[in-house]
Amino acid sequence: MWRVGGSEEAEELIFPADVAVSPDGSVAIADWGLAEVILLNPDGDWLGPVMTRGEGPGEVQAPAAVTWEDANTLLVLDFGAFRLTTLDLASRSATVTAVDAAFLSPVFASGEVTFVALQPDHTVWLEFPGPIEDGWEERSFVRWSPANPVNDTVTRSGARVLERTILPAWPRSLVGVGAETWVVSHPDGRYELTVSDRDDTMRVRFCHPAEALPLSPAERGGEADERMPEAWQAALREIGEPPEPAIISRIFVDADGRIWVQRDRPAPGASGPHGAPGAMHDVFLSSGQFLGSIRLPEDHRLLEARGRRVWTLHTGSFEESSIVALDIEGL
């Protein structure tokens, strides 16, 4: 439907960490690389930054997540300043809430944000790195909020790692977070999801009959992906194959509360918060009802969805980033 960023002048994006879509279709982009929060209208017209680099109340240093508190108010998680900023778009006035440094520091120090989510009630979710023993790292999904300022571990499981990088072919527990619900998968990798409300009341637990996609040559330590260090080929062959490959690689809850379960796994060494490009997704209602499966176009990663509209991150041949709005045919 439209595209912004890429090679367009005055629409530069460096690393869009997150997007949020308002009920009327306006899009807020948290760009970590630019240290800006940028606004688009529902038609994709570039309205420009509403927050820029700085240390003031209405400025940001490393925006990692953004959501809409209401139709005129943005909430932004700033990793660089260890704070949440609430921005009223009409007046451009901002209020700041400190986030416990002990909550953010372990992730910041690791050098990689593998998962981050922000709810309108100011709850922040992160994936924590942990101790490594014999090639296995204890990974935890943890949340924090000003109303409950403790590190609340929701789930933890062992993750197979190589040089502190998770190998997605090995099953582990995953989490997806929406405005009103959160979803967690079974730690042994089976296709079983538990959906809970914000108050942690379990809505439903459901399974889906699906098998893991075959291991790729790169996952077997054969043909190397261009982003995979050459030395990893021999290391992956030495580690061997998982007894049962991971069926899912990411869980995402969209603006309508639908659950998108990503099936394709990122190549070893190429994982990130937005998952694999061009991935197949199984889509469910929050009740567990299966709606169908959809594959994104090549080089597109899911950022948000509402109704039949999907917003993606597209990475071009020169690593340029674009935000793209797509319509789902047949929905």
C-alpha positions in Angstrom: 0.0 0.0 0.0 2.9 2.3 0.8 6.6 2.4 1.7 8.7 4.9 3.6 12.4 5.1 4.4 14.9 3.2 2.2 16.7 5.5 -0.2 14.1 8.3 0.0 15.7 11.6 0.8 14.5 13.1 4.1 13.0 9.8 5.1 16.1 8.1 6.4 15.7 5.1 8.8 18.8 3.4 10.3 17.5 0.8 12.7 13.7 0.8 13.3 13.5 -1.1 16.6 9.7 -0.9 16.9 6.5 0.5 15.5 3.1 1.2 17.0 -0.1 1.7 15.1 -2.9 3.8 16.5 -6.6 3.0 16.0 -6.8 5.4 13.1 -3.7 3.9 11.4 -1.1 6.5 12.4 2.3 4.9 12.7 5.0 5.7 15.3 8.5 4.5 14.6 11.1 4.1 17.3 14.4 4.3 15.4 17.3 3.2 17.7 20.0 4.2 15.2 18.7 7.7 14.6 17.7 8.2 18.3 14.3 9.5 17.0 10.6 8.7 17.3 9.0 9.4 13.9 5.3 9.8 13.0 3.5 8.8 9.8 -0.1 9.5 9.0 -2.4 6.5 8.1 -1.5 6.9 4.4 2.2 6.7 5.1 3.0 10.4 4.7 6.1 11.3 6.6 5.2 13.8 9.4 8.7 13.8 10.8 10.2 13.2 14.2 8.2 14.0 17.4 11.2 13.1 19.6 14.9 13.6 18.7 18.3 12.8 20.3 18.9 14.5 23.6 18.6 14.3 27.4 15.5 16.5 27.9 12.1 15.2 29.0 10.8 15.1 25.4 14.0 13.7 23.9 15.5 10.2 23.6 18.9 8.5 23.4 18.1 4.9 22.4 14.4 4.3 21.8 13.8 0.5 22.0 10.0 0.3 22.1 6.9 2.4 21.5 3.2 2.0 22.1 0.0 4.2 22.1 -1.5 5.0 25.4 -4.5 6.5 23.6 -5.1 8.2 20.2 -3.0 11.2 21.1 -0.4 9.9 23.5 2.8 7.9 22.9 4.7 5.8 25.4 8.4 5.3 24.6 11.0 3.0 26.3 14.4 4.7 26.2 17.3 2.2 26.8 19.9 5.0 26.7 18.3 7.1 29.5 16.8 4.1 31.5 13.3 5.7 31.4 9.8 5.7 30.0 8.5 8.9 28.4 4.9 9.7 27.9 4.4 12.2 25.1 1.2 14.2 24.5 1.3 14.8 20.8 -1.1 17.7 20.9 0.9 19.8 23.3 4.3 18.0 22.9 4.5 17.9 26.6 6.3 15.0 28.1 6.5 13.2 31.5 9.3 10.9 32.5 9.3 7.7 34.6 12.6 6.1 35.6 13.1 2.5 34.9 15.2 0.5 37.4 18.7 0.3 36.0 19.1 -3.2 37.5 16.3 -4.3 35.2 17.7 -2.9 32.0 21.5 -3.2 32.7 21.9 -7.0 32.1 20.4 -6.7 28.6 22.2 -3.4 27.8 25.5 -4.9 28.9 25.0 -8.0 26.7 25.1 -5.9 23.6 22.0 -7.4 22.0 18.3 -6.8 22.7 16.7 -10.1 21.6 13.2 -9.4 22.8 11.5 -6.2 24.2 7.8 -5.4 24.6 6.0 -2.4 26.0 2.4 -2.4 27.2 0.2 0.8 27.5 0.0 0.3 31.3 3.9 0.9 31.4 4.9 -2.7 31.8 8.2 -3.5 30.1 9.2 -7.0 29.0 12.7 -8.2 28.3 14.6 -11.4 27.6 17.5 -11.8 30.1 20.7 -13.5 29.3 22.0 -15.9 32.0 24.8 -18.2 32.9 26.2 -20.6 30.3 27.3 -24.2 31.0 28.3 -26.7 28.4 26.9 -24.7 25.5 23.5 -24.0 27.2 22.4 -20.7 28.5 19.6 -20.1 31.0 17.3 -17.5 29.3 14.5 -15.7 31.1 11.6 -13.5 30.1 11.2 -10.8 32.8 8.8 -7.9 33.2 8.9 -4.7 35.3 6.5 -1.8 35.8 6.4 1.3 38.0 3.4 -0.2 39.7 5.2 -3.4 40.5 9.0 -2.4 40.5 10.4 -5.9 40.9 12.0 -8.2 38.3 9.2 -10.6 37.7 10.4 -13.7 35.8 7.5 -15.1 33.7 9.3 -18.1 32.2 12.8 -19.5 31.8 14.3 -22.3 29.8 17.6 -23.5 28.5 18.8 -22.1 25.1 21.5 -23.8 23.0 24.1 -21.1 22.2 27.3 -20.6 20.2 29.5 -17.8 21.4 26.6 -16.4 23.5 24.3 -16.3 20.4 21.1 -18.4 20.5 20.8 -21.2 17.9 17.1 -21.0 16.8 17.0 -24.6 15.7 17.0 -25.8 19.3 13.6 -25.5 21.0 13.0 -23.2 24.0 10.3 -21.2 25.6 9.2 -18.0 23.8 6.9 -15.1 24.8 4.6 -12.7 22.8 3.1 -9.6 24.4 0.1 -7.5 23.3 -1.7 -4.6 24.9 -4.1 -6.8 26.8 -2.7 -10.3 26.7 0.6 -12.2 26.8 1.4 -15.6 25.3 4.0 -18.2 26.3 5.1 -21.4 24.5 6.0 -24.7 26.2 9.7 -24.9 27.2 10.2 -28.3 25.5 9.3 -26.8 22.1 6.0 -28.5 21.5 3.4 -26.4 19.7 1.4 -25.5 22.9 0.6 -21.9 23.7 -0.9 -20.4 26.9 -2.7 -17.1 26.7 -3.1 -14.9 29.8 -4.7 -11.5 30.5 -2.7 -8.6 31.9 -3.7 -9.6 35.4 -2.2 -13.1 34.7 -5.6 -14.9 34.5 -5.2 -17.7 32.0 -7.6 -17.4 29.1 -6.8 -20.6 27.2 -4.1 -23.2 26.5 -4.2 -24.7 23.1 -2.1 -26.9 20.7 -1.7 -26.9 17.0 -0.9 -29.8 14.8 2.3 -28.8 12.9 5.7 -30.2 12.3 9.0 -28.3 12.4 10.4 -27.1 9.1 13.5 -29.1 8.0 16.9 -28.0 9.1 18.6 -25.7 6.6 22.1 -26.4 5.3 23.4 -23.5 7.4 21.8 -25.0 10.6 23.6 -28.3 9.9 26.9 -26.5 9.5 27.0 -26.9 5.8 26.5 -24.1 3.3 27.2 -20.9 5.3 24.7 -18.0 5.4 26.4 -14.8 4.3 25.8 -13.3 7.8 27.2 -16.4 9.6 30.9 -16.4 10.7 32.8 -19.0 8.7 34.2 -20.5 11.9 30.7 -21.5 12.9 30.4 -24.2 10.2 32.7 -26.6 12.0 31.3 -25.6 15.4 27.8 -26.4 14.3 28.8 -29.7 12.9 30.5 -30.5 16.2 27.4 -29.5 18.2 25.2 -31.7 16.0 21.6 -31.5 15.2 18.8 -31.0 17.7 16.8 -34.2 18.5 13.6 -32.3 17.5 14.1 -29.0 15.7 12.1 -26.0 17.0 8.6 -25.8 15.5 8.3 -22.0 16.2 10.8 -19.2 16.4 8.8 -16.2 17.4 5.4 -15.2 18.9 3.9 -11.9 18.2 0.6 -10.4 19.4 -0.8 -7.8 17.1 -2.9 -4.6 17.7 -6.1 -6.7 17.4 -4.9 -9.3 19.9 -4.3 -11.9 17.3 -1.4 -14.3 17.8 1.2 -14.7 15.0 3.4 -17.7 15.4 6.5 -17.6 13.2 7.5 -20.9 11.7 10.7 -20.1 9.8 13.8 -19.9 11.9 16.5 -17.2 11.4 19.8 -18.5 10.1 22.5 -19.2 12.8 24.0 -15.9 13.9 21.3 -13.8 12.1 18.7 -13.7 14.9 17.2 -10.5 16.1 14.0 -9.0 17.7 12.1 -9.1 14.4 12.7 -12.8 13.5 13.4 -14.3 10.1 12.6 -12.4 6.8 9.9 -13.7 4.5 8.6 -16.1 7.2 5.5 -18.2 7.4 3.2 -17.4 10.2 0.3 -19.3 11.8 -2.4 -16.8 12.9 -4.8 -17.4 15.8 -7.4 -15.4 17.7 -6.7 -14.9 21.4 -9.3 -17.7 22.0 -7.0 -20.1 20.2 -9.1 -20.3 17.1 -6.9 -20.9 14.0 -7.4 -18.4 11.3 -4.9 -19.6 8.7 -1.2 -19.3 7.7 0.4 -16.5 5.7 3.9 -16.0 4.4 5.4 -12.5 4.2 7.1 -11.3 1.1 10.9 -11.9 0.8 13.0 -9.7 3.0 10.0 -8.5 5.0 9.8 -8.9 8.8 6.5 -8.5 10.8 6.3 -5.4 12.9 2.5 -4.9 13.5 -0.9 -5.9 12.1 -4.4 -4.6 12.5 -7.4 -5.9 10.5 -6.2 -6.8 7.0 -3.3 -4.4 7.2 0.3 -5.5 8.0 3.3 -3.3 8.7 6.7 -4.8 8.0 10.4 -4.0 8.1 12.0 -4.4 4.7 15.7 -4.6 4.4 17.1 -3.8 0.9 20.1 -5.1 -0.9 22.2 -2.2 0.5 20.9 -2.9 4.1 18.6 0.1 3.8 15.5 -0.1 6.0 12.0 0.7 5.0 8.6 0.5 6.7 6.0 -1.0 4.4 2.3 -1.3 4.7 0.7 -4.4 3.1 -2.9 -5.5 2.7 -3.7 -9.2 3.2 -5.6 -10.5 0.2 -8.6 -12.7 0.9 -9.1 -11.7 4.5 
